Amino acid sequence: MGFFDFLKGAEYRNKEEDVKTEETNAEESVEQIVHEVADEIEEETNEPVSDEVVSEVVENVTQIENEINDDVTEHVNNPEAFEEEESEEIEEETSEEATEEEQPEEANEEAVEEAETEETVEETENEEEETEESDTEENGEVEDEQPEEEHKLGFFARLKLGLEKTKKNIFGGIESVLGGFTKIDDDLFDELEEALIMADLGVDTTLKVIENLKKRVKKEHAEDPALITGMLQDEIAEILVEGAEEEFKIVPPTVILVIGVNGVGKTTTIGKLAANYKAEGKSVMLAAADTFRAAAIDQLKIWGERSGVDVICHEENSDPAAVVFDAVNAAKNRKTDVLICDTAGRLHNKKNLMDELKKIARVIGREYPEANTEVFLVLDATTGQNALQQAKLFNEVADITGLILTKLDGTAKGGIVIAIKNELNIPVRYIGVGEGIADLQEFNPSEFAKALFEK
């Protein structure tokens, strides 16, 4: 199948979609589309596509585009005729499908090529859809509900699935190290130390784990490297569980101040927290104190509508402390169980922003002293050691009572959970292991360790 056949097939397969979105796609030039497809062909075949061929295809694609535009015009001017034509096409397709079912299963060369082309186009479309979803969240829009089949997964199953990349990163490196040794010696511990650091456990945590392993090996007179895996699992589980509460619960009335730098998923996390608390039977209110980021207020309003909770907000660029003042008094007067305050993405090296954070905390303490106060720092797990550094710096200026780690399902750097717990001893309250509301889970150290180690 030639270059033009591939492109023409792709254009016709997407014809119906192009009709529905002709205004959106009007800005894309024909030349750009052709060159993008030409680049894909060159990558797959390792053969250059000549400029002459590209020019010829541009002319043909322009003709195809004109035909599509004519169809759109005809549809607008004569909708009844278009509907009749569409009905005839559906009948023909149904008839062809019935005929194909009666025929024996044979695949000629052309059919195979067409199927492969369709798969390539579908993969490209899927990649574009994933990019659009990512851009949507960054621009303040709310992502769709997670698929129904994922909702059916249990709590532990979703946790285990979300930690799959981290599990492979940690234990893949460990198994690789242990497989190269026939006895336990200093060289083994040196390589194991490097593997743990690469798995984002951090230097301090790694040194602690290695030291404890050496003591246990000596005490138990262990010689087989295979025994290290079980010992290592015990050490990591002990770090996670040590001093942790059996169960964390929000006791009304509570004001939660959510802080963190831009891009960590802070506002989306607030929306999910609100939905989860409401599902527990609590009354919830949101305060849109992130008044500086474009669309942050609108994003929180969308989450409020979606979760069925009230949102207290002012105009963009207004004083965040004033928003919190109004929200605190509204929550107090309405006897709201949980007030969650969004804040601007604060850079830890900007003193004025940190001063503003302290001002908000003073407002909450002065106006609602009888309420329980929680300060949750949201961290992006995909940033690894940078997340640990953020936690350290924020902890110097704010009385952080809990951490929320997002995007654990999209990273192999989940070992940062272990490093934060060991070095800062700040409890991890929630972890995000997926896009859906149900995937923001309360952090249970025992369940986390079990999901991380279980095969």
C-alpha positions in Angstrom: 0.0 0.0 0.0 1.5 3.4 -1.1 1.9 6.5 0.9 -1.2 8.2 -0.7 -3.3 5.1 0.0 -2.3 5.2 3.7 -3.1 8.9 4.0 -6.3 8.7 2.1 -7.5 5.7 4.2 -6.7 7.6 7.3 -8.6 10.7 6.0 -11.7 8.7 5.1 -11.7 6.8 8.3 -11.8 10.0 10.2 -14.3 11.7 7.8 -17.2 11.5 10.2 -15.2 12.8 13.1 -13.9 15.7 10.9 -17.5 16.6 9.9 -18.4 17.0 13.6 -15.3 19.1 14.4 -14.7 21.0 11.2 -14.5 24.4 13.1 -11.9 23.1 15.5 -9.7 21.6 12.8 -10.0 24.6 10.4 -6.8 26.1 11.7 -4.7 23.0 10.8 -3.1 23.3 7.4 -3.1 20.5 4.9 0.7 20.8 4.6 1.2 20.2 8.3 -0.9 17.1 8.3 0.9 15.6 5.3 4.3 16.3 6.7 3.4 14.7 10.1 2.2 11.6 8.3 5.3 11.6 6.1 7.5 11.7 9.3 5.6 8.7 10.7 6.1 6.8 7.4 9.8 7.6 7.4 10.2 6.3 11.0 8.4 3.1 10.2 10.0 2.3 6.8 13.4 4.0 7.3 12.9 5.3 3.7 12.7 9.1 3.0 9.5 10.4 1.3 10.5 12.8 -1.5 9.2 16.3 -1.8 7.6 15.5 -5.1 5.4 12.8 -3.5 4.5 15.2 -0.6 3.4 17.9 -3.1 1.3 15.4 -5.0 -0.3 14.2 -1.8 -1.0 17.8 -0.7 -3.0 18.3 -3.9 -5.0 15.1 -3.4 -5.6 15.8 0.3 -6.9 19.2 -0.6 -9.3 17.6 -3.0 -10.4 15.2 -0.3 -10.8 18.2 2.1 -12.9 20.0 -0.5 -15.1 16.9 -0.9 -15.6 16.8 2.9 -16.5 20.5 3.0 -19.0 20.0 0.2 -20.6 17.2 2.3 -20.8 19.6 5.3 -22.4 22.3 3.1 -24.9 19.9 1.6 -25.7 18.6 5.2 -26.4 22.2 6.3 -28.4 23.2 3.3 -30.3 20.0 2.8 -30.4 18.0 6.1 -33.2 15.7 5.0 -31.3 14.4 2.0 -28.2 13.9 4.1 -30.1 11.8 6.6 -31.6 9.6 3.8 -28.1 9.1 2.4 -26.7 8.2 5.8 -29.5 5.7 6.3 -28.7 4.0 3.0 -25.0 3.8 4.0 -25.9 2.2 7.3 -28.1 -0.4 5.5 -25.3 -1.2 3.1 -22.8 -1.6 5.9 -25.1 -3.9 7.8 -25.6 -6.0 4.6 -21.9 -6.2 4.1 -21.3 -7.3 7.7 -23.8 -10.0 7.4 -22.2 -11.2 4.1 -18.8 -11.2 5.8 -20.1 -13.4 8.7 -21.2 -16.0 6.2 -17.8 -16.1 4.4 -15.0 -18.3 5.6 -12.2 -16.6 7.6 -9.7 -15.6 5.0 -7.4 -12.6 5.0 -5.8 -11.4 1.8 -2.7 -9.2 1.8 -4.7 -6.0 1.3 -6.9 -6.6 4.3 -4.0 -7.3 6.5 -2.3 -4.0 5.4 -5.5 -2.1 6.0 -5.9 -3.6 9.5 -2.3 -2.6 10.3 -2.9 0.9 9.1 -6.0 1.3 11.2 -4.1 0.1 14.3 -1.4 2.7 13.7 -4.0 5.4 13.3 -5.8 4.2 16.5 -2.6 4.2 18.5 -1.9 7.8 17.3 -5.4 8.9 18.3 -5.0 7.3 21.7 -1.8 9.1 22.3 -3.4 12.4 21.3 -6.3 11.7 23.6 -3.9 11.0 26.6 -2.1 14.3 25.8 -5.4 16.2 25.7 -6.5 14.7 29.0 -3.2 15.8 30.6 -3.6 19.4 29.1 -7.1 19.5 30.4 -6.1 18.9 34.0 -3.3 21.5 33.8 -5.7 24.1 32.4 -8.1 23.8 35.2 -10.7 21.4 33.7 -11.9 18.3 35.6 -11.1 14.9 34.2 -13.9 12.4 33.3 -15.0 9.7 35.6 -12.8 6.6 35.5 -14.1 3.6 33.5 -16.7 1.5 35.1 -14.5 -1.6 35.1 -11.9 0.2 37.2 -14.6 1.2 39.7 -15.2 -2.5 40.2 -11.7 -3.0 41.5 -11.3 -3.3 45.2 -9.3 -1.0 47.4 -6.2 -3.3 47.6 -6.4 -4.2 43.9 -6.3 -0.5 42.8 -3.5 0.1 45.3 -1.4 -2.8 44.0 -2.1 -1.8 40.4 -1.1 1.8 41.0 2.2 0.7 42.6 3.2 -1.6 39.8 5.9 0.7 38.3 7.4 1.5 41.7 7.5 -2.2 42.6 9.3 -3.1 39.4 11.8 -0.2 39.9 12.7 -1.2 43.5 12.7 -5.0 43.3 13.9 -5.2 39.7 17.1 -3.5 40.7 17.4 -5.6 43.8 16.9 -8.9 42.0 19.4 -7.8 39.4 22.0 -7.2 42.1 21.3 -10.4 44.1 21.4 -12.5 40.9 25.1 -11.6 40.4 26.3 -12.9 43.7 26.7 -16.3 45.3 27.4 -15.1 48.8 26.7 -12.1 51.0 29.7 -9.8 51.2 30.6 -6.1 51.2 30.5 -5.9 47.4 26.9 -7.1 47.4 25.9 -4.4 50.0 27.6 -1.7 48.0 25.7 -2.6 44.8 22.5 -3.0 46.8 23.0 0.5 48.3 23.3 2.0 44.8 20.1 0.2 43.7 18.1 1.5 46.6 19.3 5.1 46.1 18.3 4.8 42.4 14.9 3.6 43.6 14.4 7.0 45.3 14.7 5.8 48.9 17.2 8.6 49.4 20.7 8.4 50.8 19.8 8.6 54.5 17.1 6.0 54.3 19.3 3.7 52.2 22.2 3.9 54.7 19.8 3.1 57.5 18.4 0.1 55.7 21.8 -1.2 54.7 23.2 -0.9 58.2 20.2 -2.8 59.6 20.6 -5.5 57.0 24.2 -6.0 57.9 23.3 -6.4 61.5 20.6 -8.9 60.8 22.9 -10.9 58.4 25.5 -11.1 61.1 23.0 -12.1 63.8 21.4 -14.8 61.7 24.7 -16.0 60.1 23.0 -15.7 56.7 25.1 -16.6 53.6 22.5 -17.0 50.8 21.9 -13.7 48.9 18.3 -14.9 48.2 17.6 -14.2 51.9 18.3 -10.5 51.5 15.0 -9.9 49.7 12.8 -11.0 52.6 15.0 -9.1 55.1 14.8 -5.9 53.0 11.0 -6.2 52.8 10.9 -6.4 56.6 13.1 -3.3 57.0 11.0 -1.2 54.6 7.7 -2.3 56.1 9.0 -1.5 59.6 9.9 2.1 58.5 6.4 2.6 57.0 4.5 1.2 60.0 6.7 2.5 62.8 4.7 5.1 64.9 1.9 5.2 62.3 -1.7 5.6 63.4 -3.9 2.6 62.9 -6.6 4.8 61.2 -6.8 8.5 60.4 -10.2 10.2 60.6 -11.4 13.7 60.2 -13.2 14.9 63.3 -15.8 17.7 62.7 -15.5 20.6 62.7 -12.2 20.7 60.8 -10.5 23.2 58.6 -8.0 21.8 56.2 -5.4 24.1 54.6 -4.0 22.5 51.4 -0.6 23.8 50.3 1.9 22.9 47.7 3.6 24.2 44.5 1.8 24.6 41.2 1.5 21.5 39.1 1.2 18.8 41.8 -2.5 18.3 41.4 -3.5 20.3 44.4 -6.9 21.6 43.3 -7.9 18.3 41.8 -7.0 16.6 45.0 -9.2 19.0 47.0 -12.1 18.1 44.7 -11.6 14.4 45.3 -11.2 14.9 49.1 -14.5 16.9 49.1 -16.3 14.0 47.2 -14.9 11.4 49.6 -15.8 13.3 52.7 -19.3 13.9 51.5 -19.6 10.2 50.6 -18.9 9.6 54.3 -21.9 11.7 55.2 -20.0 14.9 56.2 -21.0 18.4 55.1 -18.2 20.0 53.1 -17.4 23.5 52.0 -14.5 24.7 49.7 -12.6 28.0 49.8 -11.1 29.2 46.6 -8.1 31.0 48.0 -5.9 30.3 45.0 -6.7 33.6 43.5 -3.6 34.1 41.4 -3.5 31.1 39.0 -5.7 31.5 35.9 -8.8 29.3 36.0 -8.1 28.0 39.5 -11.3 29.4 40.9 -13.3 28.1 38.0 -11.7 24.7 38.4 -12.7 24.5 42.0 -16.2 25.6 41.2 -16.5 22.8 38.8 -15.4 20.3 41.5 -17.9 21.9 43.9 -20.8 21.4 41.4 -19.6 17.9 40.7 -19.4 17.0 44.3 -22.5 19.0 45.4 -20.7 21.3 47.8 -20.6 25.1 48.2 -17.6 27.1 47.1 -16.7 30.4 48.7 -14.8 32.6 46.3 -13.9 36.3 45.5 -12.7 37.9 42.3 -9.4 36.8 40.7 -6.3 38.4 42.2 -8.1 39.2 45.4 -6.6 38.8 48.9 -6.5 35.0 49.7 -6.7 35.7 53.4 -9.9 37.6 52.9 -11.4 34.6 51.0 -10.4 32.3 53.9 -11.9 34.8 56.4 -15.3 34.7 54.7 -15.2 30.9 54.2 -14.3 30.3 57.9 -17.2 32.4 59.1 -19.6 30.8 56.6 -18.5 27.3 57.7 -18.9 28.3 61.4 -22.4 29.8 60.9 -23.6 26.8 58.8 -22.0 24.3 61.2 -20.1 22.7 58.3 -18.2 19.5 59.2 -15.2 20.1 56.9 -13.9 23.3 55.3 -11.1 22.7 52.7 -9.1 25.8 51.7 -7.2 25.9 48.4 -4.1 28.1 48.3 -1.9 29.5 45.6 1.0 27.3 44.4 3.8 28.6 46.6 7.4 28.5 45.7 9.5 27.7 48.7 12.1 30.3 47.8 9.6 33.2 47.8 9.5 34.7 51.3 6.4 36.9 50.6 4.4 33.9 49.6 5.3 32.0 52.7 4.4 35.1 54.8 1.0 35.1 53.1 0.6 31.4 54.1 1.3 32.3 57.7 -1.3 35.1 57.5 -4.0 32.6 56.3 -3.1 30.3 59.2 -3.5 33.2 61.7 -7.0 34.0 60.2 -8.1 30.4 60.7 -6.8 30.3 64.3 -8.4 33.7 65.2 -11.8 33.2 63.6 -12.4 29.5 64.3 -10.3 28.5 67.3 -12.7 25.6 68.3 -12.1 23.9 64.9 -9.5 21.2 64.4 -6.9 22.4 61.9 -5.0 20.2 59.4 -2.3 21.4 57.0 -1.9 19.0 54.1 1.1 19.4 51.8 0.5 17.9 48.3 3.5 16.5 46.6 3.9 15.0 43.1 5.5 11.6 43.5 6.9 11.7 40.0 9.4 14.4 41.1 11.2 11.9 43.4 13.8 13.5 45.6 12.5 17.0 44.7 9.3 16.1 46.5 11.3 15.3 49.6 13.2 18.7 49.4 9.8 20.5 49.0 8.5 18.8 52.1 11.6 19.7 54.1 11.4 23.4 53.1 7.6 23.7 53.7 8.0 22.0 57.0 10.3 24.8 58.2 7.5 27.5 57.7 4.3 25.6 58.2 3.0 23.2 60.8 2.4 20.3 58.3 0.1 17.7 59.8 0.0 15.3 56.8 1.1 14.7 53.3 -0.8 13.8 50.1 1.3 12.1 47.4 -0.3 12.2 44.0 0.4 10.4 40.7 2.0 7.3 42.3 0.4 5.2 39.5 2.4 7.1 36.9 5.8 6.9 38.3 8.5 4.4 39.3 9.6 6.8 42.1 7.2 5.7 44.7 10.1 4.8 47.0 10.0 8.5 47.9 7.1 7.6 50.3 9.6 5.5 52.3 12.2 8.3 52.3 9.7 11.0 53.5 8.4 8.8 56.3 11.9 8.0 57.5 13.5 11.4 57.2 10.7 13.8 58.2 8.4 11.5 60.1 5.4 13.4 58.7 2.5 11.1 58.3 1.3 10.4 54.7 -2.5 10.8 54.9 -3.6 10.1 51.3 -2.0 8.7 48.1 -3.3 9.0 44.5 -3.0 5.8 42.5 -5.2 6.7 39.6 -7.3 9.4 37.8 -10.7 8.5 39.4 -12.1 9.9 42.6 -11.9 6.4 44.2 -8.2 6.3 43.5 -7.4 9.0 46.1 -7.0 6.6 49.0 -6.3 6.9 52.7 -2.7 5.8 53.3 -2.5 2.6 55.2 1.2 1.7 55.8 0.5 -2.0 56.2 -1.5 -2.2 53.0 1.1 -0.1 51.2 3.9 -2.4 52.2 1.8 -5.5 51.3 1.0 -4.1 47.9 4.6 -3.2 47.3 6.0 -6.6 48.2 3.3 -9.1 47.2 3.9 -10.9 44.0 
